[in-house]
Amino acid sequence: MVNWNSVYCFVGVAPHILQRLDEASLSYTYQAGATIFTEGERCAGFHVVAEGLVRIYRISPEGRLHTLSLLRPPATFNEVAAVDGGSNPFSAVAVTQARVVRITHHSLMTLLSHEPELLRNYVQALAHVNREYIERLEDMTFRTIPSRLAKLFLHETTYADQIAETPTRLNQEDIASILGTTREVVGRALRSLLNAGLLRKRGRELFIADRAGLEHLSQSNEMPPTAAVPVCPLDREHA
């Protein structure tokens, strides 16, 4: 059904526990665009992406969609609600045809209460999720858009490995949604990275041209000394 040992919170657990996970889980296939679950609805349980691409998002009171994550196998989601049994904190939709494995709240709690090793791993995974969201909040508060864009291209764990060196699946609207800004601001930031020689463009595809430079920008919040152009003040906009 799914290779549980490849899932972050189940790495290294005993074989009999992996068997119990298989017995407790159900597999669902979704066509591209199909809703997996909706924010605010009754707890949908713990989910693992087995195949395809899944978008995790929220809708603002103004109706604006904000992407929290784009997940590929073997990423997990809805970990917190699966434990506390509360309503789903976000919505999930299949971007491509996707296969998702689900364990209900009740089944997960039964497993955790009987398997201390599994409980320990799951608690550590929740701590990891919490650290990722703290880092995401820090980025939104203190980092420029070009710096956050550099992190996105460098596969930082904050963004759950959402893009490869050729991010063909993400358009500027997607990137803006992930970074919490507008398409226009992302466009300016992309131009600054291209002009600085950190990225290169071939047709409609973008490639990393200077990984060291992107790392400098993502870590220091400043363009590298060799950059061709400075960061435009407008690109410091955060929303």
CYANA upper distance limits for C-alpha pairs under 8 A (distance plus 0.5 A):
  1 MET  CA     22 ASP  CA      7.47
  1 MET  CA     27 SER  CA      7.56
  1 MET  CA    101 VAL  CA      8.12
  2 VAL  CA     22 ASP  CA      8.42
  2 VAL  CA     50 ALA  CA      6.65
  2 VAL  CA    101 VAL  CA      7.92
  3 ASN  CA      7 VAL  CA      7.68
  4 TRP  CA     10 PHE  CA      6.61
  4 TRP  CA     11 VAL  CA      7.73
  4 TRP  CA     18 LEU  CA      6.95
  4 TRP  CA     21 LEU  CA      8.36
  5 ASN  CA     10 PHE  CA      6.16
  5 ASN  CA     11 VAL  CA      5.07
  5 ASN  CA     12 GLY  CA      6.88
  5 ASN  CA     13 VAL  CA      7.91
  5 ASN  CA     18 LEU  CA      8.29
  6 SER  CA     10 PHE  CA      7.89
  6 SER  CA     11 VAL  CA      6.68
  6 SER  CA     74 PRO  CA      7.12
  7 VAL  CA     11 VAL  CA      6.65
  7 VAL  CA     48 VAL  CA      8.43
  7 VAL  CA     74 PRO  CA      6.13
  7 VAL  CA     75 ALA  CA      7.35
  7 VAL  CA     76 THR  CA      7.98
  8 TYR  CA     75 ALA  CA      8.26
  8 TYR  CA    125 ALA  CA      7.59
  9 CYS  CA    121 ASN  CA      5.83
  9 CYS  CA    122 TYR  CA      5.83
  9 CYS  CA    124 GLN  CA      7.86
  9 CYS  CA    125 ALA  CA      5.72
 10 PHE  CA    118 LEU  CA      7.46
 10 PHE  CA    121 ASN  CA      6.83
 10 PHE  CA    122 TYR  CA      7.89
 11 VAL  CA    121 ASN  CA      8.44
 13 VAL  CA     17 ILE  CA      7.05
 13 VAL  CA     18 LEU  CA      7.59
 13 VAL  CA    117 GLU  CA      7.26
 13 VAL  CA    118 LEU  CA      7.24
 14 ALA  CA     18 LEU  CA      7.16
 15 PRO  CA     19 GLN  CA      6.83
 16 HIS  CA     20 ARG  CA      6.87
 17 ILE  CA     21 LEU  CA      6.74
 17 ILE  CA    115 GLU  CA      8.11
 17 ILE  CA    118 LEU  CA      8.06
 18 LEU  CA     22 ASP  CA      6.83
 19 GLN  CA     23 GLU  CA      6.84
 20 ARG  CA     24 ALA  CA      6.65
 20 ARG  CA    111 LEU  CA      8.30
 21 LEU  CA     25 SER  CA      6.63
 24 ALA  CA    103 ILE  CA      6.66
 24 ALA  CA    107 SER  CA      6.73
 24 ALA  CA    108 LEU  CA      8.32
 25 SER  CA    101 VAL  CA      6.87
 25 SER  CA    102 ARG  CA      5.91
 25 SER  CA    103 ILE  CA      5.24
 25 SER  CA    104 THR  CA      8.23
 26 LEU  CA    101 VAL  CA      6.08
 26 LEU  CA    102 ARG  CA      5.81
 26 LEU  CA    103 ILE  CA      7.15
 27 SER  CA     99 ARG  CA      7.38
 27 SER  CA    100 VAL  CA      6.30
 27 SER  CA    101 VAL  CA      4.90
 27 SER  CA    102 ARG  CA      6.84
 28 TYR  CA     99 ARG  CA      6.10
 28 TYR  CA    100 VAL  CA      5.82
 28 TYR  CA    101 VAL  CA      6.76
 28 TYR  CA    102 ARG  CA      8.27
 29 THR  CA     97 GLN  CA      7.82
 29 THR  CA     98 ALA  CA      6.22
 29 THR  CA     99 ARG  CA      4.83
 29 THR  CA    100 VAL  CA      6.86
 30 TYR  CA     34 ALA  CA      6.35
 30 TYR  CA     35 THR  CA      8.36
 30 TYR  CA     36 ILE  CA      7.96
 30 TYR  CA     94 ALA  CA      6.85
 30 TYR  CA     97 GLN  CA      6.13
 30 TYR  CA     98 ALA  CA      5.72
 30 TYR  CA     99 ARG  CA      6.73
 30 TYR  CA    100 VAL  CA      8.37
 31 GLN  CA     94 ALA  CA      7.21
 31 GLN  CA     96 THR  CA      7.19
 31 GLN  CA     97 GLN  CA      4.88
 31 GLN  CA     98 ALA  CA      7.01
 32 ALA  CA     94 ALA  CA      5.72
 32 ALA  CA     95 VAL  CA      5.62
 32 ALA  CA     96 THR  CA      4.72
 32 ALA  CA     97 GLN  CA      5.08
 32 ALA  CA     98 ALA  CA      7.72
 33 GLY  CA     93 VAL  CA      6.73
 33 GLY  CA     94 ALA  CA      5.82
 33 GLY  CA     95 VAL  CA      6.13
 33 GLY  CA     96 THR  CA      7.58
 34 ALA  CA     93 VAL  CA      6.22
 34 ALA  CA     94 ALA  CA      6.00
 34 ALA  CA     95 VAL  CA      8.43
 35 THR  CA     91 SER  CA      8.42
 35 THR  CA     92 ALA  CA      6.70
 35 THR  CA     93 VAL  CA      4.89
 35 THR  CA     94 ALA  CA      6.97
 36 ILE  CA     91 SER  CA      8.11
 36 ILE  CA     92 ALA  CA      5.78
 36 ILE  CA     93 VAL  CA      5.71
 36 ILE  CA     94 ALA  CA      7.39
 37 PHE  CA     41 GLU  CA      8.15
 37 PHE  CA     44 ALA  CA      7.26
 37 PHE  CA     88 ASN  CA      8.36
 37 PHE  CA     91 SER  CA      6.15
 37 PHE  CA     92 ALA  CA      5.94
 37 PHE  CA     93 VAL  CA      7.69
 38 THR  CA     88 ASN  CA      7.34
 38 THR  CA     90 PHE  CA      7.02
 38 THR  CA     91 SER  CA      4.73
 38 THR  CA     92 ALA  CA      6.94
 39 GLU  CA     58 ARG  CA      7.70
 39 GLU  CA     87 SER  CA      7.78
 39 GLU  CA     88 ASN  CA      5.48
 39 GLU  CA     89 PRO  CA      5.89
 39 GLU  CA     90 PHE  CA      4.70
 39 GLU  CA     91 SER  CA      5.03
 40 GLY  CA     87 SER  CA      5.62
 40 GLY  CA     88 ASN  CA      5.67
 40 GLY  CA     89 PRO  CA      6.77
 40 GLY  CA     90 PHE  CA      7.70
 41 GLU  CA     87 SER  CA      5.81
 41 GLU  CA     88 ASN  CA      6.26
 42 ARG  CA     86 GLY  CA      7.38
 42 ARG  CA     87 SER  CA      5.20
 42 ARG  CA     88 ASN  CA      6.93
 43 CYS  CA     81 ALA  CA      6.60
 43 CYS  CA     82 ALA  CA      7.16
 43 CYS  CA     85 GLY  CA      6.18
 43 CYS  CA     86 GLY  CA      6.12
 43 CYS  CA     87 SER  CA      5.17
 43 CYS  CA     88 ASN  CA      5.77
 43 CYS  CA    105 HIS  CA      7.76
 44 ALA  CA     78 ASN  CA      8.30
 44 ALA  CA     81 ALA  CA      8.37
 44 ALA  CA     82 ALA  CA      7.74
 44 ALA  CA     87 SER  CA      8.39
 44 ALA  CA     88 ASN  CA      7.21
 44 ALA  CA    104 THR  CA      7.24
 44 ALA  CA    105 HIS  CA      8.05
 45 GLY  CA     78 ASN  CA      7.14
 45 GLY  CA     79 GLU  CA      8.13
 45 GLY  CA     81 ALA  CA      7.26
 45 GLY  CA     82 ALA  CA      4.95
 45 GLY  CA     85 GLY  CA      8.32
 45 GLY  CA    102 ARG  CA      7.01
 45 GLY  CA    103 ILE  CA      6.15
 45 GLY  CA    104 THR  CA      4.83
 45 GLY  CA    105 HIS  CA      5.40
 46 PHE  CA     76 THR  CA      7.99
 46 PHE  CA     77 PHE  CA      6.98
 46 PHE  CA     78 ASN  CA      5.97
 46 PHE  CA     79 GLU  CA      5.99
 46 PHE  CA     81 ALA  CA      8.22
 46 PHE  CA     82 ALA  CA      5.56
 46 PHE  CA    102 ARG  CA      6.08
 46 PHE  CA    103 ILE  CA      5.61
 46 PHE  CA    104 THR  CA      6.75
 46 PHE  CA    105 HIS  CA      7.47
 46 PHE  CA    108 LEU  CA      8.15
 47 HIS  CA     76 THR  CA      6.05
 47 HIS  CA     77 PHE  CA      5.86
 47 HIS  CA     78 ASN  CA      6.91
 47 HIS  CA     79 GLU  CA      8.05
 47 HIS  CA    100 VAL  CA      7.03
 47 HIS  CA    101 VAL  CA      6.09
 47 HIS  CA    102 ARG  CA      5.05
 47 HIS  CA    103 ILE  CA      7.04
 48 VAL  CA     73 PRO  CA      7.95
 48 VAL  CA     74 PRO  CA      6.78
 48 VAL  CA     75 ALA  CA      6.32
 48 VAL  CA     76 THR  CA      4.87
 48 VAL  CA     77 PHE  CA      7.03
 48 VAL  CA    100 VAL  CA      6.13
 48 VAL  CA    101 VAL  CA      5.61
 48 VAL  CA    102 ARG  CA      7.02
 49 VAL  CA     53 LEU  CA      8.13
 49 VAL  CA     54 VAL  CA      7.87
 49 VAL  CA     71 LEU  CA      7.70
 49 VAL  CA     72 ARG  CA      6.72
 49 VAL  CA     73 PRO  CA      5.37
 49 VAL  CA     74 PRO  CA      5.86
 49 VAL  CA     75 ALA  CA      6.01
 49 VAL  CA     76 THR  CA      6.74
 49 VAL  CA     98 ALA  CA      7.99
 49 VAL  CA     99 ARG  CA      6.90
 49 VAL  CA    100 VAL  CA      5.25
 49 VAL  CA    101 VAL  CA      7.03
 50 ALA  CA     72 ARG  CA      8.35
 50 ALA  CA     73 PRO  CA      5.65
 50 ALA  CA     74 PRO  CA      6.33
 50 ALA  CA     98 ALA  CA      7.95
 50 ALA  CA     99 ARG  CA      5.86
 50 ALA  CA    100 VAL  CA      5.86
 50 ALA  CA    101 VAL  CA      7.06
 51 GLU  CA     72 ARG  CA      7.64
 51 GLU  CA     73 PRO  CA      6.34
 51 GLU  CA     74 PRO  CA      8.50
 51 GLU  CA     97 GLN  CA      8.37
 51 GLU  CA     98 ALA  CA      5.62
 51 GLU  CA     99 ARG  CA      5.35
 51 GLU  CA    100 VAL  CA      7.43
 52 GLY  CA     72 ARG  CA      6.71
 52 GLY  CA     73 PRO  CA      7.61
 52 GLY  CA     94 ALA  CA      8.20
 52 GLY  CA     95 VAL  CA      8.17
 52 GLY  CA     96 THR  CA      6.21
 52 GLY  CA     97 GLN  CA      6.25
 52 GLY  CA     98 ALA  CA      4.70
 52 GLY  CA     99 ARG  CA      7.03
 53 LEU  CA     70 LEU  CA      7.26
 53 LEU  CA     71 LEU  CA      6.14
 53 LEU  CA     72 ARG  CA      5.54
 53 LEU  CA     73 PRO  CA      8.25
 53 LEU  CA     94 ALA  CA      6.70
 53 LEU  CA     95 VAL  CA      5.90
 53 LEU  CA     96 THR  CA      5.99
 53 LEU  CA     97 GLN  CA      7.89
 53 LEU  CA     98 ALA  CA      6.68
 54 VAL  CA     70 LEU  CA      6.17
 54 VAL  CA     71 LEU  CA      5.60
 54 VAL  CA     72 ARG  CA      7.20
 54 VAL  CA     92 ALA  CA      7.25
 54 VAL  CA     93 VAL  CA      6.24
 54 VAL  CA     94 ALA  CA      5.10
 54 VAL  CA     95 VAL  CA      5.85
 54 VAL  CA     96 THR  CA      7.80
 54 VAL  CA     98 ALA  CA      7.67
 55 ARG  CA     67 THR  CA      7.44
 55 ARG  CA     68 LEU  CA      8.22
 55 ARG  CA     69 SER  CA      6.47
 55 ARG  CA     70 LEU  CA      5.09
 55 ARG  CA     71 LEU  CA      6.85
 55 ARG  CA     92 ALA  CA      6.15
 55 ARG  CA     93 VAL  CA      5.86
 55 ARG  CA     94 ALA  CA      6.81
 55 ARG  CA     95 VAL  CA      6.72
 56 ILE  CA     67 THR  CA      6.46
 56 ILE  CA     68 LEU  CA      5.93
 56 ILE  CA     69 SER  CA      5.59
 56 ILE  CA     70 LEU  CA      6.75
 56 ILE  CA     71 LEU  CA      8.19
 56 ILE  CA     90 PHE  CA      7.20
 56 ILE  CA     91 SER  CA      6.29
 56 ILE  CA     92 ALA  CA      5.17
 56 ILE  CA     93 VAL  CA      7.30
 57 TYR  CA     65 LEU  CA      7.22
 57 TYR  CA     66 HIS  CA      6.00
 57 TYR  CA     67 THR  CA      4.77
 57 TYR  CA     68 LEU  CA      5.60
 57 TYR  CA     69 SER  CA      7.49
 57 TYR  CA     90 PHE  CA      6.30
 57 TYR  CA     91 SER  CA      5.89
 57 TYR  CA     92 ALA  CA      6.94
 58 ARG  CA     65 LEU  CA      6.41
 58 ARG  CA     66 HIS  CA      5.88
 58 ARG  CA     67 THR  CA      7.11
 58 ARG  CA     68 LEU  CA      7.83
 58 ARG  CA     90 PHE  CA      5.79
 58 ARG  CA     91 SER  CA      6.60
 59 ILE  CA     63 GLY  CA      6.12
 59 ILE  CA     64 ARG  CA      5.96
 59 ILE  CA     65 LEU  CA      5.08
 59 ILE  CA     66 HIS  CA      6.65
 60 SER  CA     64 ARG  CA      5.64
 60 SER  CA     65 LEU  CA      6.97
 60 SER  CA     66 HIS  CA      7.88
 65 LEU  CA    177 SER  CA      7.43
 66 HIS  CA    177 SER  CA      5.32
 66 HIS  CA    178 ILE  CA      6.97
 66 HIS  CA    180 GLY  CA      7.28
 67 THR  CA    174 ASP  CA      7.90
 67 THR  CA    177 SER  CA      5.65
 67 THR  CA    178 ILE  CA      5.35
 68 LEU  CA    177 SER  CA      8.44
 68 LEU  CA    178 ILE  CA      6.40
 69 SER  CA    159 TYR  CA      6.90
 69 SER  CA    160 ALA  CA      7.28
 69 SER  CA    162 GLN  CA      7.74
 69 SER  CA    178 ILE  CA      7.51
 70 LEU  CA    159 TYR  CA      8.41
 70 LEU  CA    160 ALA  CA      7.76
 70 LEU  CA    162 GLN  CA      5.97
 71 LEU  CA     75 ALA  CA      6.39
 71 LEU  CA     76 THR  CA      8.45
 71 LEU  CA    160 ALA  CA      7.21
 71 LEU  CA    161 ASP  CA      8.18
 71 LEU  CA    162 GLN  CA      6.99
 72 ARG  CA    162 GLN  CA      8.10
 75 ALA  CA    160 ALA  CA      8.47
 78 ASN  CA     82 ALA  CA      6.62
 78 ASN  CA     88 ASN  CA      7.56
 78 ASN  CA     89 PRO  CA      8.20
 79 GLU  CA     83 VAL  CA      7.23
 79 GLU  CA    126 LEU  CA      7.59
 80 VAL  CA     84 ASP  CA      6.90
 80 VAL  CA    126 LEU  CA      7.67
 81 ALA  CA     85 GLY  CA      5.71
 81 ALA  CA     86 GLY  CA      5.76
 81 ALA  CA     87 SER  CA      6.97
 81 ALA  CA     88 ASN  CA      6.53
 81 ALA  CA     89 PRO  CA      7.78
 81 ALA  CA    105 HIS  CA      8.39
 82 ALA  CA     86 GLY  CA      8.19
 82 ALA  CA    104 THR  CA      7.48
 82 ALA  CA    105 HIS  CA      5.30
 82 ALA  CA    108 LEU  CA      7.80
 83 VAL  CA    105 HIS  CA      6.77
 83 VAL  CA    108 LEU  CA      7.97
 83 VAL  CA    109 MET  CA      7.27
 85 GLY  CA    105 HIS  CA      6.55
 94 ALA  CA     98 ALA  CA      6.42
103 ILE  CA    107 SER  CA      6.81
103 ILE  CA    108 LEU  CA      6.66
104 THR  CA    108 LEU  CA      6.56
105 HIS  CA    109 MET  CA      6.62
106 HIS  CA    110 THR  CA      6.74
107 SER  CA    111 LEU  CA      6.79
108 LEU  CA    112 LEU  CA      6.66
109 MET  CA    113 SER  CA      6.52
110 THR  CA    114 HIS  CA      6.91
111 LEU  CA    115 GLU  CA      6.46
111 LEU  CA    118 LEU  CA      8.13
112 LEU  CA    116 PRO  CA      7.17
112 LEU  CA    118 LEU  CA      6.52
112 LEU  CA    119 LEU  CA      5.38
113 SER  CA    119 LEU  CA      7.83
115 GLU  CA    119 LEU  CA      6.80
116 PRO  CA    120 ARG  CA      6.62
117 GLU  CA    121 ASN  CA      6.91
118 LEU  CA    122 TYR  CA      6.61
119 LEU  CA    123 VAL  CA      6.64
120 ARG  CA    124 GLN  CA      6.85
121 ASN  CA    125 ALA  CA      6.73
122 TYR  CA    126 LEU  CA      6.76
123 VAL  CA    127 ALA  CA      6.84
124 GLN  CA    128 HIS  CA      6.79
125 ALA  CA    129 VAL  CA      6.80
126 LEU  CA    130 ASN  CA      6.71
127 ALA  CA    131 ARG  CA      6.75
128 HIS  CA    132 GLU  CA      6.78
129 VAL  CA    133 TYR  CA      6.94
130 ASN  CA    134 ILE  CA      6.75
131 ARG  CA    135 GLU  CA      6.66
132 GLU  CA    136 ARG  CA      6.63
132 GLU  CA    157 THR  CA      7.86
132 GLU  CA    158 THR  CA      5.70
133 TYR  CA    137 LEU  CA      6.60
133 TYR  CA    158 THR  CA      7.87
134 ILE  CA    138 GLU  CA      6.71
135 GLU  CA    139 ASP  CA      6.66
135 GLU  CA    158 THR  CA      7.23
136 ARG  CA    140 MET  CA      6.77
136 ARG  CA    158 THR  CA      6.73
137 LEU  CA    141 THR  CA      6.68
138 GLU  CA    142 PHE  CA      6.36
138 GLU  CA    143 ARG  CA      7.99
139 ASP  CA    143 ARG  CA      5.47
139 ASP  CA    148 ARG  CA      7.22
140 MET  CA    179 LEU  CA      8.02
140 MET  CA    180 GLY  CA      7.91
140 MET  CA    238 HIS  CA      7.28
141 THR  CA    238 HIS  CA      8.17
143 ARG  CA    147 SER  CA      6.60
143 ARG  CA    148 ARG  CA      6.91
143 ARG  CA    221 ASN  CA      6.62
143 ARG  CA    236 ARG  CA      8.44
144 THR  CA    148 ARG  CA      6.84
144 THR  CA    221 ASN  CA      7.03
144 THR  CA    235 ASP  CA      7.26
144 THR  CA    236 ARG  CA      5.26
144 THR  CA    237 GLU  CA      7.57
144 THR  CA    238 HIS  CA      7.48
145 ILE  CA    149 LEU  CA      6.46
145 ILE  CA    179 LEU  CA      7.99
145 ILE  CA    185 VAL  CA      8.19
145 ILE  CA    186 VAL  CA      7.74
145 ILE  CA    189 ALA  CA      7.07
145 ILE  CA    235 ASP  CA      6.44
145 ILE  CA    236 ARG  CA      6.45
145 ILE  CA    237 GLU  CA      7.47
145 ILE  CA    238 HIS  CA      7.16
146 PRO  CA    150 ALA  CA      6.59
146 PRO  CA    189 ALA  CA      5.68
146 PRO  CA    190 LEU  CA      7.91
146 PRO  CA    192 SER  CA      8.27
146 PRO  CA    193 LEU  CA      7.79
146 PRO  CA    217 LEU  CA      8.15
146 PRO  CA    231 VAL  CA      8.19
146 PRO  CA    235 ASP  CA      7.44
146 PRO  CA    236 ARG  CA      8.40
147 SER  CA    151 LYS  CA      6.95
147 SER  CA    217 LEU  CA      5.90
147 SER  CA    218 SER  CA      5.13
147 SER  CA    219 GLN  CA      8.19
147 SER  CA    221 ASN  CA      5.82
147 SER  CA    222 GLU  CA      7.74
148 ARG  CA    152 LEU  CA      6.81
148 ARG  CA    179 LEU  CA      7.51
148 ARG  CA    218 SER  CA      6.97
149 LEU  CA    153 PHE  CA      6.91
149 LEU  CA    179 LEU  CA      8.05
149 LEU  CA    189 ALA  CA      8.13
149 LEU  CA    190 LEU  CA      8.46
149 LEU  CA    218 SER  CA      8.46
150 ALA  CA    154 LEU  CA      6.74
150 ALA  CA    214 LEU  CA      5.84
150 ALA  CA    215 GLU  CA      7.64
150 ALA  CA    217 LEU  CA      7.11
150 ALA  CA    218 SER  CA      5.92
151 LYS  CA    155 HIS  CA      6.99
151 LYS  CA    156 GLU  CA      6.07
151 LYS  CA    214 LEU  CA      8.09
151 LYS  CA    215 GLU  CA      8.04
151 LYS  CA    218 SER  CA      5.87
152 LEU  CA    156 GLU  CA      6.73
152 LEU  CA    159 TYR  CA      6.97
152 LEU  CA    162 GLN  CA      7.99
152 LEU  CA    163 ILE  CA      7.70
153 PHE  CA    163 ILE  CA      7.12
153 PHE  CA    164 ALA  CA      7.65
153 PHE  CA    165 GLU  CA      7.17
153 PHE  CA    208 ILE  CA      8.02
154 LEU  CA    165 GLU  CA      8.44
154 LEU  CA    211 ARG  CA      8.21
154 LEU  CA    214 LEU  CA      7.93
154 LEU  CA    215 GLU  CA      7.91
155 HIS  CA    159 TYR  CA      7.36
155 HIS  CA    160 ALA  CA      7.71
155 HIS  CA    161 ASP  CA      5.25
155 HIS  CA    162 GLN  CA      7.29
155 HIS  CA    163 ILE  CA      7.13
155 HIS  CA    164 ALA  CA      7.76
156 GLU  CA    160 ALA  CA      7.42
156 GLU  CA    161 ASP  CA      6.98
157 THR  CA    161 ASP  CA      6.63
163 ILE  CA    167 PRO  CA      5.62
163 ILE  CA    169 ARG  CA      8.18
163 ILE  CA    170 LEU  CA      8.09
165 GLU  CA    206 LEU  CA      8.10
165 GLU  CA    207 PHE  CA      6.04
165 GLU  CA    208 ILE  CA      6.44
166 THR  CA    205 GLU  CA      6.85
166 THR  CA    206 LEU  CA      6.18
166 THR  CA    207 PHE  CA      5.85
166 THR  CA    208 ILE  CA      8.33
167 PRO  CA    205 GLU  CA      7.74
167 PRO  CA    206 LEU  CA      7.23
167 PRO  CA    207 PHE  CA      8.38
168 THR  CA    205 GLU  CA      6.81
168 THR  CA    206 LEU  CA      8.32
170 LEU  CA    174 ASP  CA      6.00
170 LEU  CA    175 ILE  CA      6.89
171 ASN  CA    175 ILE  CA      6.86
172 GLN  CA    176 ALA  CA      6.50
172 GLN  CA    183 ARG  CA      6.19
172 GLN  CA    186 VAL  CA      7.01
172 GLN  CA    187 GLY  CA      7.44
173 GLU  CA    177 SER  CA      6.68
173 GLU  CA    182 THR  CA      7.97
173 GLU  CA    183 ARG  CA      5.82
174 ASP  CA    178 ILE  CA      6.79
175 ILE  CA    179 LEU  CA      6.63
175 ILE  CA    183 ARG  CA      8.27
175 ILE  CA    186 VAL  CA      7.74
176 ALA  CA    180 GLY  CA      6.32
176 ALA  CA    181 THR  CA      5.51
176 ALA  CA    182 THR  CA      5.67
176 ALA  CA    183 ARG  CA      5.81
176 ALA  CA    185 VAL  CA      8.34
176 ALA  CA    186 VAL  CA      6.47
177 SER  CA    181 THR  CA      6.90
177 SER  CA    182 THR  CA      7.82
180 GLY  CA    238 HIS  CA      7.65
180 GLY  CA    239 ALA  CA      6.44
181 THR  CA    185 VAL  CA      7.29
181 THR  CA    186 VAL  CA      7.85
181 THR  CA    237 GLU  CA      8.34
181 THR  CA    238 HIS  CA      6.44
181 THR  CA    239 ALA  CA      4.67
182 THR  CA    186 VAL  CA      6.89
182 THR  CA    239 ALA  CA      7.09
183 ARG  CA    187 GLY  CA      6.60
184 GLU  CA    188 ARG  CA      6.92
185 VAL  CA    189 ALA  CA      6.73
185 VAL  CA    234 LEU  CA      8.11
185 VAL  CA    235 ASP  CA      6.56
185 VAL  CA    237 GLU  CA      7.89
186 VAL  CA    190 LEU  CA      6.54
186 VAL  CA    235 ASP  CA      8.48
187 GLY  CA    191 ARG  CA      6.77
188 ARG  CA    192 SER  CA      6.78
188 ARG  CA    235 ASP  CA      7.13
189 ALA  CA    193 LEU  CA      6.83
189 ALA  CA    231 VAL  CA      8.49
189 ALA  CA    235 ASP  CA      6.52
190 LEU  CA    194 LEU  CA      6.63
191 ARG  CA    195 ASN  CA      6.45
192 SER  CA    196 ALA  CA      6.50
192 SER  CA    229 VAL  CA      7.38
192 SER  CA    230 PRO  CA      8.12
192 SER  CA    231 VAL  CA      7.04
192 SER  CA    232 CYS  CA      8.01
193 LEU  CA    197 GLY  CA      6.84
193 LEU  CA    198 LEU  CA      5.76
193 LEU  CA    199 LEU  CA      6.28
194 LEU  CA    198 LEU  CA      6.37
194 LEU  CA    199 LEU  CA      5.29
194 LEU  CA    200 ARG  CA      6.29
194 LEU  CA    201 LYS  CA      8.11
195 ASN  CA    228 ALA  CA      6.73
195 ASN  CA    229 VAL  CA      6.97
196 ALA  CA    226 THR  CA      8.39
196 ALA  CA    227 ALA  CA      4.99
196 ALA  CA    228 ALA  CA      4.81
196 ALA  CA    229 VAL  CA      5.99
196 ALA  CA    230 PRO  CA      8.46
197 GLY  CA    209 ALA  CA      7.02
197 GLY  CA    210 ASP  CA      7.28
197 GLY  CA    227 ALA  CA      7.22
197 GLY  CA    228 ALA  CA      7.44
198 LEU  CA    208 ILE  CA      6.90
198 LEU  CA    209 ALA  CA      5.66
198 LEU  CA    210 ASP  CA      5.12
198 LEU  CA    211 ARG  CA      7.58
198 LEU  CA    213 GLY  CA      6.64
198 LEU  CA    214 LEU  CA      6.71
198 LEU  CA    227 ALA  CA      8.26
199 LEU  CA    206 LEU  CA      7.15
199 LEU  CA    207 PHE  CA      6.11
199 LEU  CA    208 ILE  CA      5.18
199 LEU  CA    209 ALA  CA      5.20
199 LEU  CA    210 ASP  CA      7.15
200 ARG  CA    206 LEU  CA      6.30
200 ARG  CA    207 PHE  CA      5.77
200 ARG  CA    208 ILE  CA      6.89
200 ARG  CA    209 ALA  CA      6.18
201 LYS  CA    205 GLU  CA      6.20
201 LYS  CA    206 LEU  CA      5.11
201 LYS  CA    207 PHE  CA      6.69
202 ARG  CA    206 LEU  CA      7.01
202 ARG  CA    207 PHE  CA      8.35
210 ASP  CA    214 LEU  CA      6.86
211 ARG  CA    215 GLU  CA      6.65
212 ALA  CA    216 HIS  CA      6.73
213 GLY  CA    217 LEU  CA      6.78
213 GLY  CA    223 MET  CA      8.07
213 GLY  CA    224 PRO  CA      6.13
213 GLY  CA    227 ALA  CA      8.44
214 LEU  CA    218 SER  CA      6.56
214 LEU  CA    224 PRO  CA      8.43
215 GLU  CA    219 GLN  CA      6.57
216 HIS  CA    220 SER  CA      6.31
216 HIS  CA    221 ASN  CA      8.20
216 HIS  CA    222 GLU  CA      7.83
216 HIS  CA    223 MET  CA      7.67
216 HIS  CA    224 PRO  CA      6.44
217 LEU  CA    221 ASN  CA      5.63
217 LEU  CA    222 GLU  CA      5.53
217 LEU  CA    223 MET  CA      5.63
217 LEU  CA    224 PRO  CA      6.69
218 SER  CA    222 GLU  CA      8.27
222 GLU  CA    231 VAL  CA      8.24
223 MET  CA    227 ALA  CA      6.65
223 MET  CA    230 PRO  CA      7.13
223 MET  CA    231 VAL  CA      7.27
231 VAL  CA    235 ASP  CA      7.33
232 CYS  CA    236 ARG  CA      7.93
233 PRO  CA    237 GLU  CA      8.40
